[in-house]
Amino acid sequence: MPRQKLTLIDPDVRFFHALADPTRLAIVRELAGLPEVCACDFTTCCDVRQPTVSHHLKILREAGVIVSERRGTSIFYRLAPGAIERLRAFSAELSGEPQVIPASTLRRNARPVERPLPQA
């Protein structure tokens, strides 16, 4: 079976793949302690050049880990509002805690989303 492109796979895989790189994890750690950071300031925490930082920021943004806002010629980044909750939900799933029922399944005539069973 051919390897799937990262853009076509499970969003959780993209999310954790984005966090698995040391430079991207350093960016997330930097953002965790601050309300926002200018893109130009990441070179000091990551010890890489600006083009490399931009590449990593793009991957984190596409995975839903961070969000950005342009102000004039600067771009400011912060953790995505749902990023921490995604980590908590995944952790709860692994520990066997009950899952929260999505609101969409509570609406009349809504069908629950079926997930394939893991293959052994």
C-alpha positions as CSV (number, residue, x, y, z in Angstrom):
1,M,0.0,0.0,0.0
2,P,1.5,3.4,-1.0
3,R,2.3,5.9,1.8
4,Q,-0.4,8.5,2.3
5,K,0.3,12.1,2.1
6,L,0.2,13.8,5.5
7,T,-2.6,16.1,4.3
8,L,-4.9,13.0,3.7
9,I,-4.5,11.3,7.0
10,D,-6.2,11.5,10.4
11,P,-6.2,15.0,11.9
12,D,-4.9,13.6,15.2
13,V,-1.9,12.2,13.3
14,R,-1.2,15.6,11.7
15,F,-1.5,17.2,15.2
16,F,0.9,14.9,16.9
17,H,3.3,14.8,13.9
18,A,3.5,18.6,14.2
19,L,4.4,18.4,17.8
20,A,6.9,15.6,17.3
21,D,9.7,17.8,15.9
22,P,12.1,19.4,18.4
23,T,12.0,22.8,16.8
24,R,8.2,22.8,16.6
25,L,7.9,21.6,20.2
26,A,10.2,24.5,21.2
27,I,7.9,26.9,19.4
28,V,4.9,25.5,21.3
29,R,6.7,25.7,24.6
30,E,7.5,29.3,23.9
31,L,3.9,30.1,23.1
32,A,2.6,28.2,26.2
33,G,4.1,30.9,28.5
34,L,3.0,33.9,26.5
35,P,-0.2,35.3,25.1
36,E,1.4,35.7,21.6
37,V,4.8,35.9,20.0
38,C,6.0,37.7,16.8
39,A,7.4,35.3,14.2
40,C,10.7,37.2,14.3
41,D,11.2,36.3,17.9
42,F,11.2,32.5,17.5
43,T,14.7,32.4,16.1
44,T,16.1,33.0,19.7
45,C,14.2,30.1,21.3
46,C,14.7,27.6,18.5
47,D,18.3,28.4,17.3
48,V,17.3,28.2,13.7
49,R,17.1,30.8,10.9
50,Q,13.9,32.7,10.0
51,P,13.0,30.6,6.8
52,T,13.2,27.4,8.9
53,V,11.0,29.0,11.6
54,S,8.5,30.0,9.0
55,H,8.4,26.4,7.6
56,H,7.7,25.0,11.1
57,L,5.1,27.7,11.9
58,K,3.3,26.7,8.7
59,I,3.2,23.0,9.7
60,L,1.9,23.9,13.2
61,R,-0.7,26.2,11.8
62,E,-2.0,23.6,9.2
63,A,-2.2,21.0,12.0
64,G,-4.3,23.3,14.1
65,V,-1.8,23.7,16.9
66,I,-1.4,27.5,16.5
67,V,-3.2,30.4,15.0
68,S,-1.7,33.6,13.5
69,E,-2.7,37.2,13.0
70,R,-1.0,39.7,10.7
71,R,-0.5,43.2,12.0
72,G,1.2,45.4,9.4
73,T,4.3,43.6,8.3
74,S,4.5,41.4,11.4
75,I,2.7,38.1,12.1
76,F,1.9,37.1,15.7
77,Y,1.3,33.6,16.8
78,R,-0.5,32.0,19.7
79,L,-1.7,28.5,20.6
80,A,-5.0,27.6,18.9
81,P,-7.9,27.8,21.3
82,G,-8.7,24.1,21.0
83,A,-5.1,22.7,21.0
84,I,-5.0,22.1,24.7
85,E,-8.4,20.6,24.7
86,R,-7.4,18.2,21.9
87,L,-4.5,17.0,24.0
88,R,-6.8,16.5,27.0
89,A,-9.4,14.6,25.0
90,F,-6.8,12.3,23.5
91,S,-5.3,11.7,26.9
92,A,-8.8,10.9,28.2
93,E,-9.4,8.5,25.3
94,L,-6.1,6.7,26.1
95,S,-6.9,6.4,29.8
96,G,-10.4,5.0,29.1
97,E,-12.3,7.9,30.5
98,P,-15.9,8.4,29.1
99,Q,-16.0,10.3,25.9
100,V,-18.0,13.5,25.6
101,I,-20.9,13.1,23.2
102,P,-20.6,15.6,20.3
103,A,-23.5,18.1,20.2
104,S,-24.1,17.2,16.5
105,T,-25.3,13.7,17.6
106,L,-27.9,15.1,20.0
107,R,-29.7,17.0,17.3
108,R,-32.9,15.4,15.9
109,N,-32.3,13.1,13.0
110,A,-28.5,13.4,13.4
111,R,-26.5,10.2,12.9
112,P,-23.5,9.5,15.0
113,V,-20.2,9.4,13.3
114,E,-19.0,5.8,13.1
115,R,-15.3,5.2,13.6
116,P,-13.6,2.1,12.2
117,L,-12.5,-0.4,14.7
118,P,-8.7,-0.7,15.2
119,Q,-7.2,-3.7,13.4
120,A,-5.1,-6.0,15.3
